[in-house]
Amino acid sequence: SDLDHSPPLMTCRLQIMRPLKIALVLAAAPTVLGRLRRREEPAAPLSAEEIKEKYDNADESIEALFKSGCSFHHKADIDSAVTTKVAKGEIEGSEAEAERAKIENDRTEDMSKQCSLALATTKSDCQDLCVHRYSDDRDKKMECDDACSANGKAFLSECQNKVAQLTAAYEARAQTSKEENQCYEDHCQDFATAWTLTDKAAIDEAVSADCTKSCEASDVENCLDTCKGGCDAQAMLDCVGPLRKKEDPTVDFCNDLWSMIHKSSEVDPKTGFPVSGN
C-alpha cells in the first residue's frame, strides 16, 4: 500500500528541507543549517503519535534558530559590516548609507540566484525519495515525480516573491533611516554624538561637553548659550521616538521565508508526495 512505502512525515520534511539551506543564503545560523542538512532515518516505522512527539520540538527549535540567524544576516551583520568599514577608514561616515545599500543589493541578487539552485537541488532530493519509495511501482513513481516538478515550480515562484519582499523590506528600512536622520538634522544638527542617545539628560550632557570644547577660545558664557541652543533634545526625541520603535521590516521577511520553506518541504504522510504543488 501507499502507507507501506511512506517514511515518517517529519523525516520527509527534514530531507526535503536539507537542500534549501544551500540556496537560501538567507542567513540561518550554522547550527540550523547543520540540522537542516541532517538525514534521519529511524530503524523502524513510527506511528503518527511517535512522529509528533519525536520531531515537533525539534522543528520548533529549528524554526527559532532559523529566524534568529536570518534576522542577524539581514540586520546586525549588515550594520556591523558598515560600521567596521567606517571605523577602519575604508569609507567616510557620509558614505555609510551608500555602502549599506550596496551590501543589501548584493544580498538580494545572491538570493535571486540561489532560488534557481534551490529548485534544482530540492527537486532532485524529492525525486530521489520517489525512487526510494516506489522502486517497484512505475506509475506511482511517475506520479510522485510529477508532484515534485509541480512543487518545484511553485517553490521557485514563491522564492522569487520573497526576493521582492526582501528588496521592499530593505527599502522600507532605508526610508525609516532617512526620516530618523531628518529628525537629527532638524533638531540637533551639529551634535552627532547625541544622535544615538535615548535620554534627554544624557543628550544635554553630551551637547554640553561638545560645546565646552568648542567654546574654549571664545567668550565662553555667550558661546555656550548659543552652542547649546543648537540642540533641542526633547524635540529630537519626540521626532525620532516613534521611528525607533518600528520593528525592522526584515523580521516579517524572515518569518514569511520560514513559512514558505516549511510549506514547500511538507509531504503527504500517506503518499509521500509533496503537499504544495499538488
Disulfide bonds with the S-S distance in Angstrom:
Cys70-Cys254 2.14
Cys115-Cys159 1.98
Cys126-Cys148 2.06
Cys130-Cys144 1.92
Cys183-Cys239 1.91
Cys188-Cys231 1.93
Cys211-Cys227 1.97
Cys215-Cys223 1.89
